[in-house]
């Protein structure tokens, strides 16, 4: 399984190329999380993301490795933006390639749930 992780201040440009494409790939599942203009019912101008980057990268790798034990996939790319993310721009992009769609969708959904729970990336609102 190929894993690519990037955490940094650069805007996330879509579409990102798939982490790996070969004859065994039958599915590419992608998720892009956008900064919305509302948080807890209040209007905001964007989000500010901070991270303890070395630990965040290790936790992302740990989560993906753990999830791949139950859902074998061929490749995963995770790109997370740091700093100010204006409304409508991407804060995170995740791509999963697998032989079958069920594996790709399951890993993507499980990853996003665990990312918010376990990875030291914090967001604050900008009003």
Chimera marker file (.cmm) of the C-alpha trace (Angstrom):
<marker_set name="trace">
<marker id="1" x="0.000" y="0.000" z="0.000" r="1" g="1" b="0" radius="0.5"/>
<marker id="2" x="1.317" y="3.403" z="-0.965" r="1" g="1" b="0" radius="0.5"/>
<marker id="3" x="0.702" y="6.245" z="1.538" r="1" g="1" b="0" radius="0.5"/>
<marker id="4" x="1.310" y="9.939" z="0.853" r="1" g="1" b="0" radius="0.5"/>
<marker id="5" x="0.776" y="12.563" z="3.567" r="1" g="1" b="0" radius="0.5"/>
<marker id="6" x="1.208" y="16.318" z="3.232" r="1" g="1" b="0" radius="0.5"/>
<marker id="7" x="0.328" y="18.833" z="5.940" r="1" g="1" b="0" radius="0.5"/>
<marker id="8" x="1.113" y="22.447" z="5.109" r="1" g="1" b="0" radius="0.5"/>
<marker id="9" x="-0.102" y="25.989" z="4.435" r="1" g="1" b="0" radius="0.5"/>
<marker id="10" x="-0.444" y="25.691" z="0.653" r="1" g="1" b="0" radius="0.5"/>
<marker id="11" x="-3.952" y="25.869" z="-0.828" r="1" g="1" b="0" radius="0.5"/>
<marker id="12" x="-5.246" y="22.466" z="-1.860" r="1" g="1" b="0" radius="0.5"/>
<marker id="13" x="-5.630" y="22.398" z="-5.616" r="1" g="1" b="0" radius="0.5"/>
<marker id="14" x="-8.186" y="19.975" z="-6.996" r="1" g="1" b="0" radius="0.5"/>
<marker id="15" x="-8.104" y="17.545" z="-8.597" r="1" g="1" b="0" radius="0.5"/>
<marker id="16" x="-5.155" y="15.855" z="-6.968" r="1" g="1" b="0" radius="0.5"/>
<marker id="17" x="-3.677" y="12.949" z="-8.906" r="1" g="1" b="0" radius="0.5"/>
<marker id="18" x="-4.585" y="9.541" z="-7.518" r="1" g="1" b="0" radius="0.5"/>
<marker id="19" x="-2.024" y="8.006" z="-5.135" r="1" g="1" b="0" radius="0.5"/>
<marker id="20" x="-1.454" y="5.011" z="-7.421" r="1" g="1" b="0" radius="0.5"/>
<marker id="21" x="-3.149" y="3.854" z="-10.597" r="1" g="1" b="0" radius="0.5"/>
<marker id="22" x="-2.399" y="0.500" z="-12.181" r="1" g="1" b="0" radius="0.5"/>
<marker id="23" x="-4.259" y="-2.392" z="-13.761" r="1" g="1" b="0" radius="0.5"/>
<marker id="24" x="-5.479" y="-3.630" z="-10.342" r="1" g="1" b="0" radius="0.5"/>
<marker id="25" x="-7.313" y="-0.414" z="-9.475" r="1" g="1" b="0" radius="0.5"/>
<marker id="26" x="-11.080" y="-0.577" z="-9.792" r="1" g="1" b="0" radius="0.5"/>
<marker id="27" x="-12.065" y="2.316" z="-7.517" r="1" g="1" b="0" radius="0.5"/>
<marker id="28" x="-10.938" y="5.821" z="-6.628" r="1" g="1" b="0" radius="0.5"/>
<marker id="29" x="-12.826" y="7.405" z="-3.727" r="1" g="1" b="0" radius="0.5"/>
<marker id="30" x="-12.115" y="11.068" z="-2.981" r="1" g="1" b="0" radius="0.5"/>
<marker id="31" x="-13.214" y="13.456" z="-0.263" r="1" g="1" b="0" radius="0.5"/>
<marker id="32" x="-12.645" y="17.185" z="-0.091" r="1" g="1" b="0" radius="0.5"/>
<marker id="33" x="-13.591" y="18.979" z="3.128" r="1" g="1" b="0" radius="0.5"/>
<marker id="34" x="-14.416" y="22.640" z="2.577" r="1" g="1" b="0" radius="0.5"/>
<marker id="35" x="-14.496" y="25.523" z="5.040" r="1" g="1" b="0" radius="0.5"/>
<marker id="36" x="-18.155" y="26.480" z="5.289" r="1" g="1" b="0" radius="0.5"/>
<marker id="37" x="-19.393" y="29.948" z="6.208" r="1" g="1" b="0" radius="0.5"/>
<marker id="38" x="-21.086" y="28.842" z="9.415" r="1" g="1" b="0" radius="0.5"/>
<marker id="39" x="-19.885" y="27.225" z="12.624" r="1" g="1" b="0" radius="0.5"/>
<marker id="40" x="-22.277" y="26.449" z="15.494" r="1" g="1" b="0" radius="0.5"/>
<marker id="41" x="-24.977" y="28.599" z="13.882" r="1" g="1" b="0" radius="0.5"/>
<marker id="42" x="-22.781" y="31.712" z="13.567" r="1" g="1" b="0" radius="0.5"/>
<marker id="43" x="-21.377" y="33.186" z="10.359" r="1" g="1" b="0" radius="0.5"/>
<marker id="44" x="-17.611" y="32.961" z="10.004" r="1" g="1" b="0" radius="0.5"/>
<marker id="45" x="-15.076" y="34.172" z="7.466" r="1" g="1" b="0" radius="0.5"/>
<marker id="46" x="-13.081" y="30.935" z="7.468" r="1" g="1" b="0" radius="0.5"/>
<marker id="47" x="-11.110" y="28.604" z="9.681" r="1" g="1" b="0" radius="0.5"/>
<marker id="48" x="-7.597" y="28.589" z="11.085" r="1" g="1" b="0" radius="0.5"/>
<marker id="49" x="-5.911" y="25.189" z="11.381" r="1" g="1" b="0" radius="0.5"/>
<marker id="50" x="-2.948" y="24.435" z="13.603" r="1" g="1" b="0" radius="0.5"/>
<marker id="51" x="-1.182" y="21.119" z="14.120" r="1" g="1" b="0" radius="0.5"/>
<marker id="52" x="1.628" y="19.417" z="15.906" r="1" g="1" b="0" radius="0.5"/>
<marker id="53" x="2.884" y="18.294" z="12.515" r="1" g="1" b="0" radius="0.5"/>
<marker id="54" x="5.258" y="15.386" z="13.327" r="1" g="1" b="0" radius="0.5"/>
<marker id="55" x="2.681" y="13.755" z="15.589" r="1" g="1" b="0" radius="0.5"/>
<marker id="56" x="-0.169" y="14.483" z="13.164" r="1" g="1" b="0" radius="0.5"/>
<marker id="57" x="1.704" y="12.733" z="10.346" r="1" g="1" b="0" radius="0.5"/>
<marker id="58" x="2.478" y="9.727" z="12.574" r="1" g="1" b="0" radius="0.5"/>
<marker id="59" x="-1.163" y="9.467" z="13.684" r="1" g="1" b="0" radius="0.5"/>
<marker id="60" x="-2.453" y="9.688" z="10.113" r="1" g="1" b="0" radius="0.5"/>
<marker id="61" x="-0.068" y="6.886" z="9.098" r="1" g="1" b="0" radius="0.5"/>
<marker id="62" x="-1.110" y="4.807" z="12.125" r="1" g="1" b="0" radius="0.5"/>
<marker id="63" x="-4.820" y="5.231" z="11.357" r="1" g="1" b="0" radius="0.5"/>
<marker id="64" x="-4.416" y="4.348" z="7.676" r="1" g="1" b="0" radius="0.5"/>
<marker id="65" x="-2.282" y="1.301" z="8.511" r="1" g="1" b="0" radius="0.5"/>
<marker id="66" x="-4.829" y="0.128" z="11.090" r="1" g="1" b="0" radius="0.5"/>
<marker id="67" x="-7.749" y="0.550" z="8.692" r="1" g="1" b="0" radius="0.5"/>
<marker id="68" x="-5.887" y="-1.207" z="5.872" r="1" g="1" b="0" radius="0.5"/>
<marker id="69" x="-5.681" y="-4.333" z="8.007" r="1" g="1" b="0" radius="0.5"/>
<marker id="70" x="-9.446" y="-4.781" z="7.680" r="1" g="1" b="0" radius="0.5"/>
<marker id="71" x="-9.909" y="-3.073" z="4.300" r="1" g="1" b="0" radius="0.5"/>
<marker id="72" x="-7.019" y="-3.723" z="1.932" r="1" g="1" b="0" radius="0.5"/>
<marker id="73" x="-6.442" y="-0.782" z="-0.383" r="1" g="1" b="0" radius="0.5"/>
<marker id="74" x="-3.708" y="0.033" z="-2.884" r="1" g="1" b="0" radius="0.5"/>
<marker id="75" x="-2.995" y="3.657" z="-2.002" r="1" g="1" b="0" radius="0.5"/>
<marker id="76" x="-4.021" y="6.601" z="0.159" r="1" g="1" b="0" radius="0.5"/>
<marker id="77" x="-3.196" y="10.301" z="-0.173" r="1" g="1" b="0" radius="0.5"/>
<marker id="78" x="-3.980" y="12.759" z="2.637" r="1" g="1" b="0" radius="0.5"/>
<marker id="79" x="-3.458" y="16.507" z="2.194" r="1" g="1" b="0" radius="0.5"/>
<marker id="80" x="-4.382" y="18.788" z="5.116" r="1" g="1" b="0" radius="0.5"/>
<marker id="81" x="-4.058" y="22.543" z="5.022" r="1" g="1" b="0" radius="0.5"/>
<marker id="82" x="-2.721" y="24.611" z="7.903" r="1" g="1" b="0" radius="0.5"/>
<marker id="83" x="-3.222" y="28.299" z="8.606" r="1" g="1" b="0" radius="0.5"/>
<marker id="84" x="-6.173" y="30.388" z="7.449" r="1" g="1" b="0" radius="0.5"/>
<marker id="85" x="-8.628" y="28.625" z="5.146" r="1" g="1" b="0" radius="0.5"/>
<marker id="86" x="-11.227" y="31.020" z="3.688" r="1" g="1" b="0" radius="0.5"/>
<marker id="87" x="-14.855" y="29.950" z="3.280" r="1" g="1" b="0" radius="0.5"/>
<marker id="88" x="-15.294" y="27.728" z="0.240" r="1" g="1" b="0" radius="0.5"/>
<marker id="89" x="-11.672" y="26.575" z="0.086" r="1" g="1" b="0" radius="0.5"/>
<marker id="90" x="-10.466" y="23.051" z="0.824" r="1" g="1" b="0" radius="0.5"/>
<marker id="91" x="-9.136" y="22.222" z="4.287" r="1" g="1" b="0" radius="0.5"/>
<marker id="92" x="-8.549" y="18.518" z="3.593" r="1" g="1" b="0" radius="0.5"/>
<marker id="93" x="-8.336" y="16.203" z="0.619" r="1" g="1" b="0" radius="0.5"/>
<marker id="94" x="-8.244" y="12.397" z="0.884" r="1" g="1" b="0" radius="0.5"/>
<marker id="95" x="-7.975" y="9.937" z="-2.000" r="1" g="1" b="0" radius="0.5"/>
<marker id="96" x="-8.206" y="6.163" z="-1.637" r="1" g="1" b="0" radius="0.5"/>
<marker id="97" x="-7.572" y="3.695" z="-4.446" r="1" g="1" b="0" radius="0.5"/>
<marker id="98" x="-8.570" y="0.050" z="-4.151" r="1" g="1" b="0" radius="0.5"/>
<marker id="99" x="-9.570" y="-2.937" z="-6.213" r="1" g="1" b="0" radius="0.5"/>
<marker id="100" x="-13.243" y="-2.456" z="-5.277" r="1" g="1" b="0" radius="0.5"/>
<marker id="101" x="-15.415" y="0.508" z="-4.271" r="1" g="1" b="0" radius="0.5"/>
<marker id="102" x="-16.577" y="-0.999" z="-0.956" r="1" g="1" b="0" radius="0.5"/>
<marker id="103" x="-13.002" y="-1.108" z="0.359" r="1" g="1" b="0" radius="0.5"/>
<marker id="104" x="-12.281" y="2.449" z="-0.790" r="1" g="1" b="0" radius="0.5"/>
<marker id="105" x="-15.491" y="3.911" z="0.662" r="1" g="1" b="0" radius="0.5"/>
<marker id="106" x="-15.095" y="2.058" z="3.977" r="1" g="1" b="0" radius="0.5"/>
<marker id="107" x="-11.512" y="3.194" z="4.471" r="1" g="1" b="0" radius="0.5"/>
<marker id="108" x="-12.359" y="6.776" z="3.559" r="1" g="1" b="0" radius="0.5"/>
<marker id="109" x="-15.307" y="6.954" z="5.975" r="1" g="1" b="0" radius="0.5"/>
<marker id="110" x="-13.397" y="5.282" z="8.807" r="1" g="1" b="0" radius="0.5"/>
<marker id="111" x="-10.384" y="7.509" z="8.266" r="1" g="1" b="0" radius="0.5"/>
<marker id="112" x="-12.376" y="10.746" z="8.461" r="1" g="1" b="0" radius="0.5"/>
<marker id="113" x="-14.033" y="9.631" z="11.714" r="1" g="1" b="0" radius="0.5"/>
<marker id="114" x="-10.701" y="8.753" z="13.334" r="1" g="1" b="0" radius="0.5"/>
<marker id="115" x="-8.902" y="11.819" z="11.964" r="1" g="1" b="0" radius="0.5"/>
<marker id="116" x="-11.181" y="14.163" z="13.881" r="1" g="1" b="0" radius="0.5"/>
<marker id="117" x="-10.892" y="12.032" z="17.009" r="1" g="1" b="0" radius="0.5"/>
<marker id="118" x="-7.170" y="11.147" z="17.158" r="1" g="1" b="0" radius="0.5"/>
<marker id="119" x="-5.014" y="13.499" z="15.073" r="1" g="1" b="0" radius="0.5"/>
<marker id="120" x="-3.563" y="16.645" z="16.736" r="1" g="1" b="0" radius="0.5"/>
<marker id="121" x="-4.971" y="19.171" z="14.265" r="1" g="1" b="0" radius="0.5"/>
<marker id="122" x="-7.060" y="21.968" z="15.758" r="1" g="1" b="0" radius="0.5"/>
<marker id="123" x="-9.340" y="24.514" z="14.146" r="1" g="1" b="0" radius="0.5"/>
<marker id="124" x="-10.624" y="27.889" z="15.279" r="1" g="1" b="0" radius="0.5"/>
<marker id="125" x="-13.150" y="30.165" z="13.621" r="1" g="1" b="0" radius="0.5"/>
<marker id="126" x="-12.437" y="33.554" z="12.113" r="1" g="1" b="0" radius="0.5"/>
<marker id="127" x="-15.354" y="35.955" z="12.451" r="1" g="1" b="0" radius="0.5"/>
<link id1="1" id2="2" r="1" g="1" b="0" radius="0.2"/>
<link id1="2" id2="3" r="1" g="1" b="0" radius="0.2"/>
<link id1="3" id2="4" r="1" g="1" b="0" radius="0.2"/>
<link id1="4" id2="5" r="1" g="1" b="0" radius="0.2"/>
<link id1="5" id2="6" r="1" g="1" b="0" radius="0.2"/>
<link id1="6" id2="7" r="1" g="1" b="0" radius="0.2"/>
<link id1="7" id2="8" r="1" g="1" b="0" radius="0.2"/>
<link id1="8" id2="9" r="1" g="1" b="0" radius="0.2"/>
<link id1="9" id2="10" r="1" g="1" b="0" radius="0.2"/>
<link id1="10" id2="11" r="1" g="1" b="0" radius="0.2"/>
<link id1="11" id2="12" r="1" g="1" b="0" radius="0.2"/>
<link id1="12" id2="13" r="1" g="1" b="0" radius="0.2"/>
<link id1="13" id2="14" r="1" g="1" b="0" radius="0.2"/>
<link id1="14" id2="15" r="1" g="1" b="0" radius="0.2"/>
<link id1="15" id2="16" r="1" g="1" b="0" radius="0.2"/>
<link id1="16" id2="17" r="1" g="1" b="0" radius="0.2"/>
<link id1="17" id2="18" r="1" g="1" b="0" radius="0.2"/>
<link id1="18" id2="19" r="1" g="1" b="0" radius="0.2"/>
<link id1="19" id2="20" r="1" g="1" b="0" radius="0.2"/>
<link id1="20" id2="21" r="1" g="1" b="0" radius="0.2"/>
<link id1="21" id2="22" r="1" g="1" b="0" radius="0.2"/>
<link id1="22" id2="23" r="1" g="1" b="0" radius="0.2"/>
<link id1="23" id2="24" r="1" g="1" b="0" radius="0.2"/>
<link id1="24" id2="25" r="1" g="1" b="0" radius="0.2"/>
<link id1="25" id2="26" r="1" g="1" b="0" radius="0.2"/>
<link id1="26" id2="27" r="1" g="1" b="0" radius="0.2"/>
<link id1="27" id2="28" r="1" g="1" b="0" radius="0.2"/>
<link id1="28" id2="29" r="1" g="1" b="0" radius="0.2"/>
<link id1="29" id2="30" r="1" g="1" b="0" radius="0.2"/>
<link id1="30" id2="31" r="1" g="1" b="0" radius="0.2"/>
<link id1="31" id2="32" r="1" g="1" b="0" radius="0.2"/>
<link id1="32" id2="33" r="1" g="1" b="0" radius="0.2"/>
<link id1="33" id2="34" r="1" g="1" b="0" radius="0.2"/>
<link id1="34" id2="35" r="1" g="1" b="0" radius="0.2"/>
<link id1="35" id2="36" r="1" g="1" b="0" radius="0.2"/>
<link id1="36" id2="37" r="1" g="1" b="0" radius="0.2"/>
<link id1="37" id2="38" r="1" g="1" b="0" radius="0.2"/>
<link id1="38" id2="39" r="1" g="1" b="0" radius="0.2"/>
<link id1="39" id2="40" r="1" g="1" b="0" radius="0.2"/>
<link id1="40" id2="41" r="1" g="1" b="0" radius="0.2"/>
<link id1="41" id2="42" r="1" g="1" b="0" radius="0.2"/>
<link id1="42" id2="43" r="1" g="1" b="0" radius="0.2"/>
<link id1="43" id2="44" r="1" g="1" b="0" radius="0.2"/>
<link id1="44" id2="45" r="1" g="1" b="0" radius="0.2"/>
<link id1="45" id2="46" r="1" g="1" b="0" radius="0.2"/>
<link id1="46" id2="47" r="1" g="1" b="0" radius="0.2"/>
<link id1="47" id2="48" r="1" g="1" b="0" radius="0.2"/>
<link id1="48" id2="49" r="1" g="1" b="0" radius="0.2"/>
<link id1="49" id2="50" r="1" g="1" b="0" radius="0.2"/>
<link id1="50" id2="51" r="1" g="1" b="0" radius="0.2"/>
<link id1="51" id2="52" r="1" g="1" b="0" radius="0.2"/>
<link id1="52" id2="53" r="1" g="1" b="0" radius="0.2"/>
<link id1="53" id2="54" r="1" g="1" b="0" radius="0.2"/>
<link id1="54" id2="55" r="1" g="1" b="0" radius="0.2"/>
<link id1="55" id2="56" r="1" g="1" b="0" radius="0.2"/>
<link id1="56" id2="57" r="1" g="1" b="0" radius="0.2"/>
<link id1="57" id2="58" r="1" g="1" b="0" radius="0.2"/>
<link id1="58" id2="59" r="1" g="1" b="0" radius="0.2"/>
<link id1="59" id2="60" r="1" g="1" b="0" radius="0.2"/>
<link id1="60" id2="61" r="1" g="1" b="0" radius="0.2"/>
<link id1="61" id2="62" r="1" g="1" b="0" radius="0.2"/>
<link id1="62" id2="63" r="1" g="1" b="0" radius="0.2"/>
<link id1="63" id2="64" r="1" g="1" b="0" radius="0.2"/>
<link id1="64" id2="65" r="1" g="1" b="0" radius="0.2"/>
<link id1="65" id2="66" r="1" g="1" b="0" radius="0.2"/>
<link id1="66" id2="67" r="1" g="1" b="0" radius="0.2"/>
<link id1="67" id2="68" r="1" g="1" b="0" radius="0.2"/>
<link id1="68" id2="69" r="1" g="1" b="0" radius="0.2"/>
<link id1="69" id2="70" r="1" g="1" b="0" radius="0.2"/>
<link id1="70" id2="71" r="1" g="1" b="0" radius="0.2"/>
<link id1="71" id2="72" r="1" g="1" b="0" radius="0.2"/>
<link id1="72" id2="73" r="1" g="1" b="0" radius="0.2"/>
<link id1="73" id2="74" r="1" g="1" b="0" radius="0.2"/>
<link id1="74" id2="75" r="1" g="1" b="0" radius="0.2"/>
<link id1="75" id2="76" r="1" g="1" b="0" radius="0.2"/>
<link id1="76" id2="77" r="1" g="1" b="0" radius="0.2"/>
<link id1="77" id2="78" r="1" g="1" b="0" radius="0.2"/>
<link id1="78" id2="79" r="1" g="1" b="0" radius="0.2"/>
<link id1="79" id2="80" r="1" g="1" b="0" radius="0.2"/>
<link id1="80" id2="81" r="1" g="1" b="0" radius="0.2"/>
<link id1="81" id2="82" r="1" g="1" b="0" radius="0.2"/>
<link id1="82" id2="83" r="1" g="1" b="0" radius="0.2"/>
<link id1="83" id2="84" r="1" g="1" b="0" radius="0.2"/>
<link id1="84" id2="85" r="1" g="1" b="0" radius="0.2"/>
<link id1="85" id2="86" r="1" g="1" b="0" radius="0.2"/>
<link id1="86" id2="87" r="1" g="1" b="0" radius="0.2"/>
<link id1="87" id2="88" r="1" g="1" b="0" radius="0.2"/>
<link id1="88" id2="89" r="1" g="1" b="0" radius="0.2"/>
<link id1="89" id2="90" r="1" g="1" b="0" radius="0.2"/>
<link id1="90" id2="91" r="1" g="1" b="0" radius="0.2"/>
<link id1="91" id2="92" r="1" g="1" b="0" radius="0.2"/>
<link id1="92" id2="93" r="1" g="1" b="0" radius="0.2"/>
<link id1="93" id2="94" r="1" g="1" b="0" radius="0.2"/>
<link id1="94" id2="95" r="1" g="1" b="0" radius="0.2"/>
<link id1="95" id2="96" r="1" g="1" b="0" radius="0.2"/>
<link id1="96" id2="97" r="1" g="1" b="0" radius="0.2"/>
<link id1="97" id2="98" r="1" g="1" b="0" radius="0.2"/>
<link id1="98" id2="99" r="1" g="1" b="0" radius="0.2"/>
<link id1="99" id2="100" r="1" g="1" b="0" radius="0.2"/>
<link id1="100" id2="101" r="1" g="1" b="0" radius="0.2"/>
<link id1="101" id2="102" r="1" g="1" b="0" radius="0.2"/>
<link id1="102" id2="103" r="1" g="1" b="0" radius="0.2"/>
<link id1="103" id2="104" r="1" g="1" b="0" radius="0.2"/>
<link id1="104" id2="105" r="1" g="1" b="0" radius="0.2"/>
<link id1="105" id2="106" r="1" g="1" b="0" radius="0.2"/>
<link id1="106" id2="107" r="1" g="1" b="0" radius="0.2"/>
<link id1="107" id2="108" r="1" g="1" b="0" radius="0.2"/>
<link id1="108" id2="109" r="1" g="1" b="0" radius="0.2"/>
<link id1="109" id2="110" r="1" g="1" b="0" radius="0.2"/>
<link id1="110" id2="111" r="1" g="1" b="0" radius="0.2"/>
<link id1="111" id2="112" r="1" g="1" b="0" radius="0.2"/>
<link id1="112" id2="113" r="1" g="1" b="0" radius="0.2"/>
<link id1="113" id2="114" r="1" g="1" b="0" radius="0.2"/>
<link id1="114" id2="115" r="1" g="1" b="0" radius="0.2"/>
<link id1="115" id2="116" r="1" g="1" b="0" radius="0.2"/>
<link id1="116" id2="117" r="1" g="1" b="0" radius="0.2"/>
<link id1="117" id2="118" r="1" g="1" b="0" radius="0.2"/>
<link id1="118" id2="119" r="1" g="1" b="0" radius="0.2"/>
<link id1="119" id2="120" r="1" g="1" b="0" radius="0.2"/>
<link id1="120" id2="121" r="1" g="1" b="0" radius="0.2"/>
<link id1="121" id2="122" r="1" g="1" b="0" radius="0.2"/>
<link id1="122" id2="123" r="1" g="1" b="0" radius="0.2"/>
<link id1="123" id2="124" r="1" g="1" b="0" radius="0.2"/>
<link id1="124" id2="125" r="1" g="1" b="0" radius="0.2"/>
<link id1="125" id2="126" r="1" g="1" b="0" radius="0.2"/>
<link id1="126" id2="127" r="1" g="1" b="0" radius="0.2"/>
</marker_set>
